[in-house]
Amino acid sequence: MKKIITIIIILLASSLLIDSAEAQNKKLAQTGMKFLSANIDARAGALGTALTSLEGGSSMMFHNPAGMARQTAFADASLGYMTWIADIKYSYAGASFAPFDGRYGVIGVNVVNVNYGEFFGTIRADNQLGYIETGVFAPHAMSIGLSYATALSDKFSIGGNIKYANQFIGPNYTSIDAQGNMVSKDSEIDVFVFDFGLIYKTGFKSLSFGMVVKNFSEELVYEEEQFQLPLTFKIGVSMNLFDLLENVDHDLHGMLLSVDAIHPRDFSEQINLGLEYNFMNMAALRAGYIFPADEQSYTLGAGIKQSFAGYSIGVDYAYTPFGIFDPVHRVSLMFSL
């Protein structure tokens, strides 16, 4: 009964969060700390970011933390790199641990770093040029998180993240003092962010449902302007399609289909599709599709994994065309024991 009450509370809390978001005026593309909504994992990128109902290791902390609740390895680690549009570069690392064979749940830690590159600063001035040079500055952002997930039963699992997020935009030059020196202060903001998720295994073949609420936090004030974080609600469903076929050797072949419906605070609703062919749990070919989207559409990727002497190591790659921008590349490494 306690387990059922827990699930009901989570569902009601998630519904309240979404209702609260809906009740506010819609402001498309007007949230702050947008880096928190980026999908940086290579497998996620290749599957059109449709991972809400999937299970895995430490990388699931970045998508739906409930997905790591059934981790079988004692320790799992992942790290990766993504070249985003406009020369923005993401890097991440995560590690999850399942002590006592996961009887008390799985705990994890994660970190994301964002490098926006270097910019040449100027401020307006009443001179011949109309501006004064302020030098080169380098905006950056990062988040550090702690995760926990547990399986309440053979069908239900839940999980959550708490993250500390920080964003440094650069120096803000406000005036010039009596000696002619420019007076500035750093433009920086930080906040605690929460994610909540659950996964339900239906019992019919490998059919699973998932739900996650990401980037829930208080409203922030930057200087005099208020803004909200990119709160996102996702519902997903997935299944190994070969479970419906009797003449397929399931130890050799798998065909995973994953579908996510996404409701972001700062953009229109989207449907994300992902398809993964897996051979002997060693090699995978992946494709995805995102719609509607202005610049994104299909995604492609592949991965290999090898297990030996109780260890497992793997690498994933994803390629995402991005319209008028350069393509996005993602690379991830995984290790478990």
Rosetta silent file (secondary structure, phi, psi, omega in degrees, C-alpha in Angstrom):
SEQUENCE: MKKIITIIIILLASSLLIDSAEAQNKKLAQTGMKFLSANIDARAGALGTALTSLEGGSSMMFHNPAGMARQTAFADASLGYMTWIADIKYSYAGASFAPFDGRYGVIGVNVVNVNYGEFFGTIRADNQLGYIETGVFAPHAMSIGLSYATALSDKFSIGGNIKYANQFIGPNYTSIDAQGNMVSKDSEIDVFVFDFGLIYKTGFKSLSFGMVVKNFSEELVYEEEQFQLPLTFKIGVSMNLFDLLENVDHDLHGMLLSVDAIHPRDFSEQINLGLEYNFMNMAALRAGYIFPADEQSYTLGAGIKQSFAGYSIGVDYAYTPFGIFDPVHRVSLMFSL
SCORE:     score description
SCORE:     0.000 S_00000001
   1 L     0.000  -40.279  178.752    0.000    0.000    0.000 S_00000001
   2 H   -60.108  -37.631 -179.799    2.854    2.390    0.826 S_00000001
   3 H   -65.356  -42.697 -179.744    4.275    1.811   -2.624 S_00000001
   4 H   -64.539  -41.386  178.479    0.976    2.610   -4.298 S_00000001
   5 H   -62.228  -40.962  178.451    0.588    5.775   -2.209 S_00000001
   6 H   -59.234  -45.679  179.998    4.112    6.852   -3.192 S_00000001
   7 H   -62.827  -42.120 -179.416    3.321    6.451   -6.884 S_00000001
   8 H   -63.063  -42.508  179.104    0.077    8.382   -6.536 S_00000001
   9 H   -60.311  -43.658  179.896    1.847   11.225   -4.740 S_00000001
  10 H   -63.120  -43.913  179.979    4.462   11.453   -7.496 S_00000001
  11 H   -63.250  -43.348  179.812    1.819   11.467  -10.213 S_00000001
  12 H   -66.372  -41.985  179.209   -0.205   14.152   -8.453 S_00000001
  13 H   -62.109  -41.823  178.669    2.874   16.275   -7.772 S_00000001
  14 H   -64.085  -41.465  178.772    3.914   16.062  -11.414 S_00000001
  15 H   -62.592  -39.674  178.914    0.429   17.023  -12.555 S_00000001
  16 H   -65.034  -38.506  178.443    0.460   20.036  -10.251 S_00000001
  17 H   -62.539  -43.704 -178.920    3.796   21.149  -11.617 S_00000001
  18 H   -69.184  -40.872  177.374    2.536   20.985  -15.178 S_00000001
  19 H   -61.062  -39.128  178.543   -0.729   22.718  -14.308 S_00000001
  20 H   -63.586  -40.591  179.075    1.269   25.470  -12.644 S_00000001
  21 H   -66.792  -39.550 -179.215    3.383   25.880  -15.747 S_00000001
  22 H   -66.875  -32.024 -176.367    0.327   25.954  -17.979 S_00000001
  23 H   -69.485  -19.992  179.748   -1.336   28.582  -15.828 S_00000001
  24 L   -83.927  159.658  177.839    1.428   31.061  -16.534 S_00000001
  25 L   -64.663  135.073  178.784    1.616   33.089  -19.678 S_00000001
  26 L   -73.533  127.941  177.945    3.415   31.220  -22.427 S_00000001
  27 L  -129.348   90.540 -176.304    6.697   32.856  -23.345 S_00000001
  28 L   -64.656  136.559  176.440    8.333   30.877  -26.104 S_00000001
  29 L    58.977   33.024 -178.802   12.138   30.901  -26.094 S_00000001
  30 L  -127.490   30.738  173.039   12.250   33.111  -22.994 S_00000001
  31 L   -97.171  162.803  178.762   13.642   30.839  -20.299 S_00000001
  32 L  -107.205  170.714 -178.576   17.068   31.176  -18.737 S_00000001
  33 L    49.874   47.950 -175.862   19.915   28.713  -18.161 S_00000001
  34 H   -60.199  -21.227 -179.110   18.874   26.901  -21.303 S_00000001
  35 H   -59.595  -21.510 -179.111   21.920   24.645  -21.098 S_00000001
  36 H   -68.698  -17.737 -178.812   20.018   22.560  -18.531 S_00000001
  37 H   -98.447    2.185 -179.080   17.702   21.219  -21.247 S_00000001
  38 L   -73.153  139.733  175.426   20.456   20.026  -23.596 S_00000001
  39 L   -99.219  102.130 -168.945   20.642   16.275  -24.302 S_00000001
  40 L   -98.736  -15.388 -179.205   24.364   15.633  -24.315 S_00000001
  41 L   -71.909  138.485 -174.758   24.553   11.828  -24.150 S_00000001
  42 H   -67.091  -40.369  178.873   25.415   10.194  -27.500 S_00000001
  43 H   -63.523  -41.523  177.683   22.872    7.374  -27.257 S_00000001
  44 H   -61.541  -44.121 -179.925   20.155    9.906  -26.471 S_00000001
  45 H   -61.200  -38.841 -178.958   21.209   12.081  -29.393 S_00000001
  46 H   -71.137  -29.132 -179.245   21.095    9.142  -31.811 S_00000001
  47 L   -94.010   22.838  179.694   17.616    8.100  -30.605 S_00000001
  48 L    64.746   25.455 -179.030   16.118   11.531  -31.104 S_00000001
  49 L    61.565   21.961 -179.589   16.428   12.100  -27.323 S_00000001
  50 L   -92.671   80.784 -177.023   13.569    9.614  -26.744 S_00000001
  51 L  -125.214    9.610 -171.447   14.851    7.923  -23.559 S_00000001
  52 L   -60.560  -33.871 -176.674   12.180    8.661  -20.948 S_00000001
  53 L  -103.402    9.629 -177.541   10.999    5.057  -20.562 S_00000001
  54 L   -94.107  158.627  177.960   14.374    3.338  -21.001 S_00000001
  55 L  -115.354  155.143 -178.910   16.632    1.820  -18.361 S_00000001
  56 L  -177.256 -150.446 -178.164   20.398    1.898  -18.091 S_00000001
  57 L  -105.019 -136.519 -172.890   23.291    3.032  -15.967 S_00000001
  58 H   -62.907  -28.002 -178.502   24.730    6.365  -14.934 S_00000001
  59 H   -65.047  -20.263 -178.779   23.814    8.137  -18.181 S_00000001
  60 H   -69.748  -15.948  176.477   20.114    7.891  -17.253 S_00000001
  61 H   -59.766  -27.254 -177.150   20.647   10.595  -14.615 S_00000001
  62 H   -86.051   -5.094 -175.702   20.661   13.098  -17.469 S_00000001
  63 L  -124.249  -68.264  174.420   17.297   11.908  -18.880 S_00000001
  64 L  -140.219  106.977 -175.082   15.096   10.106  -16.359 S_00000001
  65 H   -59.272  -21.834  177.204   16.832    9.227  -13.072 S_00000001
  66 H   -64.027  -20.368 -177.673   14.354    6.378  -12.504 S_00000001
  67 H   -68.754  -14.182  179.013   16.068    4.605  -15.401 S_00000001
  68 H   -99.321    6.496 -175.453   19.088    3.681  -13.293 S_00000001
  69 L   -64.008  -29.873 -177.391   17.026    2.012  -10.525 S_00000001
  70 L  -104.102   27.233  177.945   17.653   -1.510  -11.874 S_00000001
  71 L   -58.486  128.081 -177.936   21.371   -1.093  -12.463 S_00000001
  72 L   -92.243  -27.570  179.308   22.974   -4.534  -12.134 S_00000001
  73 L   -77.204  149.055  176.963   26.615   -3.438  -11.977 S_00000001
  74 L   -63.758  -41.085 -179.200   28.049   -2.272   -8.676 S_00000001
  75 E  -136.451  140.483  178.444   29.497    0.837  -10.339 S_00000001
  76 E  -138.042  134.343 -179.074   28.782    2.474  -13.670 S_00000001
  77 E  -131.629  146.746  177.503   30.507    5.542  -15.130 S_00000001
  78 E  -144.770  147.361  174.331   29.913    7.604  -18.256 S_00000001
  79 E  -150.565  154.959 -175.879   31.483   10.676  -19.761 S_00000001
  80 E  -164.332  177.650 -174.932   31.069   12.478  -23.025 S_00000001
  81 E  -145.597  139.747  179.171   31.499   15.506  -25.220 S_00000001
  82 E  -136.120  131.235  171.835   29.159   17.404  -27.521 S_00000001
  83 E   -94.937  105.610 -176.837   29.871   20.122  -30.087 S_00000001
  84 L   -88.639  178.907 -179.524   26.697   22.208  -30.045 S_00000001
  85 H   -66.412  160.487  177.160   25.643   24.967  -32.450 S_00000001
  86 H    59.282   31.335  177.423   27.465   28.340  -32.495 S_00000001
  87 H    62.437   24.147  174.518   30.712   26.664  -31.326 S_00000001
  88 L   -83.359  135.767 -175.435   29.264   25.909  -27.884 S_00000001
  89 E  -123.303  129.847  178.636   30.902   22.861  -26.316 S_00000001
  90 E  -110.361  144.633  168.959   29.448   20.585  -23.636 S_00000001
  91 E  -139.058  149.306 -176.991   31.247   17.979  -21.552 S_00000001
  92 E  -148.641  161.656  173.812   29.785   15.761  -18.850 S_00000001
  93 E  -152.457  146.348  178.609   30.602   12.929  -16.465 S_00000001
  94 E  -150.588  150.771  176.524   28.488   10.749  -14.226 S_00000001
  95 E  -143.533  136.948  179.398   28.914    7.790  -11.912 S_00000001
  96 E  -128.939  148.897 -175.068   26.295    5.610  -10.224 S_00000001
  97 E  -134.137  138.294  179.254   26.652    2.976   -7.511 S_00000001
  98 L  -121.701   76.753 -179.601   24.399    0.117   -6.426 S_00000001
  99 H   -68.095  154.253  179.636   25.705   -1.051   -3.025 S_00000001
 100 H    55.191   40.570  178.738   24.338   -4.240   -1.466 S_00000001
 101 H    58.822   26.518  175.677   23.165   -5.380   -4.909 S_00000001
 102 H    77.580   12.516 -177.558   20.890   -2.338   -5.148 S_00000001
 103 L   -63.959  -27.486 -179.616   18.611   -3.408   -2.279 S_00000001
 104 L  -109.103   19.271  177.644   18.636    0.139   -0.933 S_00000001
 105 L    98.234 -179.398 -178.638   18.568    1.857   -4.282 S_00000001
 106 E  -120.553  131.934  177.387   21.142    3.373   -6.615 S_00000001
 107 E  -112.306  151.878 -178.566   22.958    6.642   -5.929 S_00000001
 108 E  -149.656  158.484  174.389   24.740    8.782   -8.471 S_00000001
 109 E  -129.844  148.203 -178.243   26.715   11.967   -8.988 S_00000001
 110 E  -149.853  155.263  178.195   26.975   13.985  -12.181 S_00000001
 111 E  -145.176  140.569  177.374   28.560   17.125  -13.544 S_00000001
 112 E  -128.940  135.044  177.766   28.017   19.129  -16.740 S_00000001
 113 E  -125.753  138.327 -178.721   30.279   21.878  -18.032 S_00000001
 114 E  -124.773  127.778  178.043   29.487   24.321  -20.851 S_00000001
 115 E  -112.717  113.237 -178.005   32.058   26.401  -22.723 S_00000001
 116 L   -87.997    0.060 -178.997   30.509   29.220  -24.762 S_00000001
 117 L    90.078 -171.079 -179.030   33.813   30.295  -26.270 S_00000001
 118 L  -109.661  144.054 -178.913   35.516   33.687  -26.141 S_00000001
 119 E  -129.263  149.693  177.435   33.948   37.046  -26.974 S_00000001
 120 E   -99.153  118.248 -172.862   35.405   40.489  -27.535 S_00000001
 121 E   -91.778  146.617  173.380   33.652   42.992  -25.288 S_00000001
 122 E  -142.491  158.740  169.966   32.735   46.627  -25.911 S_00000001
 123 E  -132.199  153.997 -179.865   30.576   49.259  -24.254 S_00000001
 124 E   -66.449  146.956 -179.734   28.995   52.336  -25.763 S_00000001
 125 L  -153.126  153.506  177.805   30.928   55.595  -25.425 S_00000001
 126 L   -88.969   67.052  175.908   30.742   59.207  -26.610 S_00000001
 127 L  -131.092 -174.098 -175.458   33.902   59.051  -28.701 S_00000001
 128 L   -64.275  -36.472  179.853   34.733   58.910  -32.385 S_00000001
 129 L   -79.536  -26.798 -177.517   34.282   55.141  -32.546 S_00000001
 130 L    87.899    4.535  179.271   31.145   55.129  -30.417 S_00000001
 131 E  -156.833  164.857  174.774   32.478   52.387  -28.134 S_00000001
 132 E  -123.248  135.151  177.724   35.277   51.393  -25.772 S_00000001
 133 E   -75.947  135.949  179.980   36.981   48.013  -25.917 S_00000001
 134 E  -114.100    1.111  177.459   36.758   45.990  -22.704 S_00000001
 135 E    95.366 -176.086 -177.131   38.807   42.968  -23.729 S_00000001
 136 E   -90.107  137.286  174.360   38.097   39.279  -24.152 S_00000001
 137 E  -134.410  157.480 -173.508   35.725   37.422  -21.824 S_00000001
 138 L  -130.272   96.872  175.923   34.620   33.786  -21.689 S_00000001
 139 L   -65.260  151.159  177.654   31.073   32.927  -20.508 S_00000001
 140 E  -157.208  165.986  179.263   30.561   29.463  -19.052 S_00000001
 141 E  -148.276  158.809  178.756   28.048   27.363  -17.153 S_00000001
 142 E  -159.814  159.221  172.212   28.029   24.217  -15.074 S_00000001
 143 E  -141.746  144.767  176.030   25.849   21.967  -12.941 S_00000001
 144 E  -126.442  129.226 -173.111   26.698   19.449  -10.232 S_00000001
 145 E  -131.816  157.101  173.961   24.078   16.906   -9.234 S_00000001
 146 E  -125.001  131.521 -174.249   23.230   14.125   -6.818 S_00000001
 147 E  -124.546  154.276  173.994   20.785   11.405   -7.876 S_00000001
 148 E  -146.552  139.045  177.819   18.896    8.568   -6.246 S_00000001
 149 E  -144.413  149.111  177.937   16.695    5.859   -7.763 S_00000001
 150 E  -150.689  149.836  175.439   15.006    2.745   -6.439 S_00000001
 151 E   -92.929  115.024 -179.346   12.726   -0.012   -7.696 S_00000001
 152 L   -75.324  -27.068  178.254    9.558   -0.077   -5.569 S_00000001
 153 L  -157.776 -172.356  178.230    8.456   -3.357   -7.107 S_00000001
 154 L   -73.768   -4.433  179.758    9.162   -5.524  -10.126 S_00000001
 155 L  -117.226  -36.288 -174.618    7.154   -3.003  -12.182 S_00000001
 156 E  -102.274  139.742  169.185    7.643    0.444  -10.636 S_00000001
 157 E  -140.808  146.754 -179.607   10.840    2.455  -10.246 S_00000001
 158 E  -132.448  161.363  178.739   11.294    6.070   -9.240 S_00000001
 159 E  -164.827  162.238  179.519   14.193    8.491   -9.146 S_00000001
 160 E  -152.026  157.625  174.763   15.188   12.087   -8.620 S_00000001
 161 E  -123.740  145.719  163.970   18.012   14.587   -9.106 S_00000001
 162 E  -125.917  126.215 -173.514   19.017   17.640   -7.158 S_00000001
 163 E  -127.285  141.467  169.251   21.436   19.883   -9.036 S_00000001
 164 E   -99.410  120.064 -177.272   23.327   23.040   -8.274 S_00000001
 165 E  -116.371  139.044 -178.608   23.502   25.110  -11.481 S_00000001
 166 E  -136.801  140.459  177.425   25.661   28.158  -12.113 S_00000001
 167 E  -136.695  126.114  177.994   26.000   30.436  -15.140 S_00000001
 168 E  -111.214  116.581 -176.905   28.609   33.147  -15.648 S_00000001
 169 E   -89.421  -33.572 -179.859   27.794   35.494  -18.525 S_00000001
 170 E   141.218  179.191  178.686   30.736   37.869  -18.168 S_00000001
 171 E   -73.417  141.637  177.809   31.676   41.215  -16.657 S_00000001
 172 E  -111.602  108.827 -177.395   29.018   43.915  -16.639 S_00000001
 173 E   -85.142  119.998 -171.741   30.555   47.374  -17.028 S_00000001
 174 E  -104.485  -28.231 -176.563   28.348   49.899  -15.275 S_00000001
 175 E  -167.027  178.250  175.790   30.303   53.177  -15.201 S_00000001
 176 E  -123.639  127.469 -176.007   33.651   54.932  -15.391 S_00000001
 177 L   -78.498 -178.028 -175.522   35.173   56.294  -12.191 S_00000001
 178 L   -64.003  -25.519  179.064   36.918   59.654  -11.669 S_00000001
 179 L   -87.690    2.267  179.257   40.264   58.169  -12.680 S_00000001
 180 L    86.640    8.712  178.410   38.870   56.938  -15.986 S_00000001
 181 L   -88.200  141.561  179.299   38.753   53.273  -14.954 S_00000001
 182 E   -77.776  132.650  179.641   35.799   51.169  -15.939 S_00000001
 183 E   -97.719  129.067 -176.508   33.705   49.889  -13.034 S_00000001
 184 E  -140.511  164.120  170.119   32.304   46.383  -13.472 S_00000001
 185 E  -142.912  152.409 -177.751   30.725   43.470  -11.665 S_00000001
 186 E   -72.358  136.593  175.018   30.391   39.846  -12.688 S_00000001
 187 E   -92.592   98.841 -173.283   27.109   38.784  -14.276 S_00000001
 188 E  -143.648  145.712 -179.936   26.558   35.465  -12.530 S_00000001
 189 E  -148.298  149.058  177.454   23.597   33.523  -11.174 S_00000001
 190 E  -143.261  162.725 -174.255   23.053   30.150   -9.500 S_00000001
 191 E  -165.488  156.516  170.721   20.127   28.021   -8.358 S_00000001
 192 E   -94.953  135.639 -173.517   19.140   24.555   -7.115 S_00000001
 193 E  -124.950  145.758 -176.682   17.234   22.491   -9.698 S_00000001
 194 E  -126.999  142.556  172.125   15.140   19.324   -9.280 S_00000001
 195 E  -124.142  143.908  177.050   14.166   16.426  -11.566 S_00000001
 196 E  -135.693  137.672 -179.724   11.585   13.723  -10.766 S_00000001
 197 E  -150.807  162.704  173.942   10.844   10.590  -12.771 S_00000001
 198 E  -148.974  157.739  176.262    9.253    7.154  -12.771 S_00000001
 199 E  -134.543  136.129  179.605    9.128    4.088  -15.000 S_00000001
 200 E  -123.149  120.230  175.969    6.363    1.480  -15.118 S_00000001
 201 E   -92.299  118.586 -171.099    6.932   -1.956  -16.694 S_00000001
 202 L   -69.780  -24.855 -174.082    3.551   -3.169  -17.861 S_00000001
 203 L    93.752  -13.187  174.751    4.328   -6.876  -17.758 S_00000001
 204 L   -90.896  106.431 -177.195    3.353   -7.256  -21.419 S_00000001
 205 L    52.331 -130.196 -179.931    6.562   -8.332  -23.129 S_00000001
 206 L  -107.322   19.217 -177.539    9.061   -5.474  -22.720 S_00000001
 207 L   -67.166  126.195 -179.122    6.512   -2.658  -22.947 S_00000001
 208 E  -134.372  149.173  173.693    7.392    0.186  -20.547 S_00000001
 209 E  -117.564  149.046  177.830    6.068    3.652  -19.780 S_00000001
 210 E  -141.067  156.038  177.590    8.059    6.514  -18.339 S_00000001
 211 E  -147.668  141.657  178.451    7.469   10.025  -17.082 S_00000001
 212 E  -149.634  141.545  170.697    9.846   12.764  -15.974 S_00000001
 213 E  -113.897  122.418 -174.738    9.647   16.396  -14.892 S_00000001
 214 E  -118.941  147.193  172.460   12.953   18.208  -15.421 S_00000001
 215 E    65.703   46.689  174.303   14.379   21.549  -14.329 S_00000001
 216 E   -87.859  128.714 -179.386   11.901   22.479  -11.620 S_00000001
 217 L  -161.259  175.392  173.982   13.077   25.458   -9.565 S_00000001
 218 L   -70.843  162.160  174.125   12.122   28.794   -8.136 S_00000001
 219 L   -75.389  138.474 -175.079   11.759   31.826  -10.391 S_00000001
 220 E  -105.806  159.015  175.714   15.003   33.762  -10.673 S_00000001
 221 E  -125.171  121.418  176.929   15.805   37.460  -10.902 S_00000001
 222 E  -112.481  113.664 -170.605   18.719   38.648  -12.973 S_00000001
 223 L    57.223 -103.561 -179.926   19.399   42.325  -12.307 S_00000001
 224 L  -115.470   -2.010 -175.963   15.801   43.576  -12.709 S_00000001
 225 E  -101.295  133.427  175.125   14.399   40.907  -15.017 S_00000001
 226 E   -90.302  145.655  175.052   12.608   37.793  -13.782 S_00000001
 227 E  -152.910  163.159 -179.206   12.940   34.524  -15.653 S_00000001
 228 L  -116.772  160.196  176.123   12.192   30.837  -15.257 S_00000001
 229 L   -81.713  163.749 -177.122   14.196   27.736  -16.018 S_00000001
 230 L   -76.288   69.813  177.047   13.294   25.459  -18.977 S_00000001
 231 L   -57.293  131.903 -176.600   10.827   23.249  -17.092 S_00000001
 232 E  -136.555  135.527  176.746   10.055   20.204  -19.243 S_00000001
 233 E  -115.689  128.159 -178.372    7.507   17.394  -18.890 S_00000001
 234 E  -128.432  139.508  170.718    8.048   14.139  -20.819 S_00000001
 235 E  -124.916  132.591 -176.887    5.997   10.992  -21.224 S_00000001
 236 E  -135.983  158.795  175.808    7.518    8.031  -23.046 S_00000001
 237 E  -140.108  144.460 -178.764    6.791    4.481  -24.129 S_00000001
 238 E  -149.894  158.249  179.193    9.200    1.841  -25.409 S_00000001
 239 E  -166.518  147.035  170.574    9.318   -1.799  -26.436 S_00000001
 240 E   -80.870  108.399 -174.499   11.547   -4.361  -28.117 S_00000001
 241 H   -63.150  -26.016  179.671    9.572   -4.974  -31.314 S_00000001
 242 H   -70.435  -11.425  174.691   11.158   -8.397  -31.807 S_00000001
 243 H   -65.278  -20.421 -179.554    9.251   -9.558  -28.701 S_00000001
 244 H   -85.490   -6.352 -179.078    6.225   -9.723  -30.992 S_00000001
 245 L  -109.999  138.165 -177.138    7.971  -12.194  -33.308 S_00000001
 246 L   -91.809  -24.010 -174.882    8.422  -15.872  -32.464 S_00000001
 247 L   -96.507   26.431  179.105   11.040  -16.802  -35.059 S_00000001
 248 L  -114.053  132.849  175.761   13.688  -14.352  -33.827 S_00000001
 249 L   -77.459  103.491 -174.059   16.613  -15.342  -31.627 S_00000001
 250 L   -71.445  -15.296  174.714   16.268  -12.719  -28.895 S_00000001
 251 L   -76.677  -18.691 -179.221   19.761  -13.440  -27.579 S_00000001
 252 L  -102.682  -38.743 -170.714   21.154  -12.255  -30.909 S_00000001
 253 E  -125.596  144.729  173.214   18.798   -9.537  -32.115 S_00000001
 254 E  -145.321  145.079  178.765   16.826   -6.694  -30.589 S_00000001
 255 E  -134.731   94.283 -175.925   14.827   -3.856  -32.131 S_00000001
 256 E   -87.339  128.950  172.617   13.974   -1.167  -29.607 S_00000001
 257 E  -114.163  127.967  179.950   11.336    1.436  -30.435 S_00000001
 258 E  -130.598  134.493 -178.467   11.069    4.446  -28.132 S_00000001
 259 E  -131.767  129.752  176.889    8.604    7.341  -28.398 S_00000001
 260 E  -121.105  137.673  168.496    8.520   10.473  -26.234 S_00000001
 261 E  -105.518  126.270 -170.975    5.908   13.229  -26.052 S_00000001
 262 E  -120.432  131.265  176.749    7.539   16.414  -24.768 S_00000001
 263 E  -121.602   93.386  178.586    5.926   19.486  -23.261 S_00000001
 264 E   -87.694  157.244  178.762    8.559   22.196  -22.665 S_00000001
 265 L   -70.041  -33.036 -168.230    7.876   25.523  -20.982 S_00000001
 266 L  -113.909   17.667 -179.636    9.566   27.580  -23.696 S_00000001
 267 L  -155.646  165.920  177.965    8.703   25.769  -26.928 S_00000001
 268 L   -70.084  159.642  179.465    5.851   23.998  -28.687 S_00000001
 269 L   -62.103  148.870 -179.796    5.120   20.343  -27.936 S_00000001
 270 E  -133.641  157.000  169.937    7.233   17.767  -29.760 S_00000001
 271 E  -117.553  126.290  179.275    7.195   14.063  -30.563 S_00000001
 272 E  -114.907  133.518 -179.127   10.564   12.301  -30.532 S_00000001
 273 E  -118.832  141.450  176.461   11.099    8.864  -32.068 S_00000001
 274 E  -138.841  140.555  179.689   14.030    6.509  -31.593 S_00000001
 275 E  -135.010  128.888 -177.384   14.870    3.126  -33.135 S_00000001
 276 E  -132.132  121.372  172.412   17.795    0.941  -32.074 S_00000001
 277 E   -97.212  127.478 -177.118   18.924   -2.352  -33.581 S_00000001
 278 E  -120.336  131.004  179.044   21.106   -4.334  -31.195 S_00000001
 279 E  -113.664  114.115  176.215   23.219   -7.360  -32.124 S_00000001
 280 L    57.487   24.970 -178.043   24.270   -9.674  -29.268 S_00000001
 281 L    55.179   28.106 -179.129   24.196   -6.702  -26.892 S_00000001
 282 L  -120.397  -37.178 -177.347   27.549   -5.755  -28.420 S_00000001
 283 E  -132.249  141.138 -177.276   26.838   -3.507  -31.405 S_00000001
 284 E  -137.500  139.719  171.336   23.987   -1.084  -32.009 S_00000001
 285 E  -115.229  135.191 -171.877   22.747    1.002  -34.919 S_00000001
 286 E  -132.828  151.764  174.340   20.437    3.890  -34.051 S_00000001
 287 E  -150.567  153.711  179.534   18.203    6.440  -35.731 S_00000001
 288 E  -149.575  170.638  178.283   15.747    9.026  -34.509 S_00000001
 289 E  -149.047  135.648 -177.934   13.389   11.740  -35.621 S_00000001
 290 E  -121.440  125.975  178.530   12.295   14.968  -33.914 S_00000001
 291 E  -155.616  151.415  -10.638    9.187   16.919  -34.970 S_00000001
 292 L   -76.603  148.689  178.940    8.035   19.577  -35.216 S_00000001
 293 L  -152.300  143.844 -177.292   11.374   21.403  -35.158 S_00000001
 294 L   -69.389  -43.829 -174.272   12.726   24.380  -37.064 S_00000001
 295 L  -118.507  -30.714 -178.988   16.192   23.011  -37.797 S_00000001
 296 L   -83.993  157.199  173.293   16.388   19.468  -36.392 S_00000001
 297 L  -153.646  -92.367 -177.576   14.837   16.404  -37.983 S_00000001
 298 E   -90.567  157.779  176.274   16.576   13.021  -38.217 S_00000001
 299 E  -134.631  151.875 -179.380   19.419   11.727  -36.056 S_00000001
 300 E  -136.719  155.184  177.237   21.871    8.870  -36.582 S_00000001
 301 E  -176.576  173.667  179.787   24.315    6.995  -34.417 S_00000001
 302 E  -153.561  162.180  178.633   26.030    3.763  -33.459 S_00000001
 303 E  -153.970  152.813  175.018   27.587    2.121  -30.429 S_00000001
 304 E  -132.212  148.486  179.729   29.763   -0.814  -29.448 S_00000001
 305 E  -145.413  139.474 -179.241   30.142   -2.530  -26.083 S_00000001
 306 E  -133.432  134.634  178.659   32.406   -5.297  -24.887 S_00000001
 307 E  -116.421  139.860  178.662   32.266   -7.284  -21.652 S_00000001
 308 E  -161.548  137.265  174.744   35.099   -9.304  -20.160 S_00000001
 309 L    50.538   39.861  177.960   36.110  -10.596  -16.708 S_00000001
 310 L    83.483    0.595  178.751   33.257   -8.811  -14.959 S_00000001
 311 E  -112.012  157.469  176.134   33.951   -5.477  -16.654 S_00000001
 312 E  -141.039  135.842  179.917   32.107   -3.718  -19.458 S_00000001
 313 E  -137.638  143.308 -178.080   33.282   -0.874  -21.655 S_00000001
 314 E  -153.532  164.614  177.542   31.542    0.875  -24.534 S_00000001
 315 E  -141.225  139.391  179.006   31.531    3.886  -26.808 S_00000001
 316 E  -125.879  150.721  176.187   28.638    5.664  -28.557 S_00000001
 317 E  -137.497  144.463  177.733   28.510    8.263  -31.312 S_00000001
 318 E  -138.183  143.393  179.195   25.631   10.416  -32.597 S_00000001
 319 E  -125.031  126.435 -179.143   25.273   12.726  -35.580 S_00000001
 320 E  -128.741  108.018  172.529   22.544   15.375  -35.747 S_00000001
 321 E   -63.227  144.411 -174.442   22.114   17.649  -38.802 S_00000001
 322 E  -133.715   45.784  173.156   21.043   21.104  -37.656 S_00000001
 323 L    59.738 -123.370 -176.830   19.747   22.985  -40.693 S_00000001
 324 L   -73.598  -11.307  178.338   21.584   26.250  -41.286 S_00000001
 325 E   -92.774  168.294  174.668   23.978   25.452  -38.421 S_00000001
 326 E   -67.061  152.160  178.289   26.873   23.024  -38.412 S_00000001
 327 E   -61.256  152.366  178.032   25.974   19.413  -37.535 S_00000001
 328 E   -97.833  131.591  178.710   26.042   18.425  -33.882 S_00000001
 329 E  -116.582  137.290  177.089   28.386   15.604  -32.869 S_00000001
 330 E  -128.715  137.702  175.396   28.189   13.636  -29.626 S_00000001
 331 E  -133.835  132.831 -179.710   30.653   11.055  -28.270 S_00000001
 332 E  -133.090  146.242  174.825   30.191    9.090  -25.042 S_00000001
 333 E  -119.724  142.821  179.611   32.258    6.500  -23.177 S_00000001
 334 E  -131.124  148.371  178.171   30.860    4.012  -20.632 S_00000001
 335 E  -149.581  135.791  178.798   32.479    1.737  -18.090 S_00000001
 336 E  -144.862  157.283  178.418   30.944   -0.602  -15.509 S_00000001
 337 L  -150.490    0.000    0.000   32.028   -3.304  -13.070 S_00000001
